[in-house]
Amino acid sequence: MRIVVDFDLCQSNGQCTRVAPTLFEVRDDGFLYVLDESPDAGLRGLVEEAIEACPTAAISVSEE
């Protein structure tokens, strides 16, 4: 699984960081960073929660 963020949609509002702070971070520059683009399969539930929490639907998962 690979986390994909559409940065054209992302507003860096941090909803995903509240759900999954080990996977996402909004830094001092105001931009969202994915800390682990290919997390362990055991984190799928957390990734799915972050996807649901995103108000702009900018986060998705690729099965590549």
Secondary structure as GFF3:
##gff-version 3
##sequence-region A 1 64
A	DSSP	beta_strand	2	5	.	.	.	ID=ss1
A	DSSP	alpha_helix	15	19	.	.	.	ID=ss2
A	DSSP	beta_strand	24	26	.	.	.	ID=ss3
A	DSSP	beta_strand	32	34	.	.	.	ID=ss4
A	DSSP	three_ten_helix	41	43	.	.	.	ID=ss5
A	DSSP	alpha_helix	44	53	.	.	.	ID=ss6
A	DSSP	beta_strand	59	62	.	.	.	ID=ss7
###
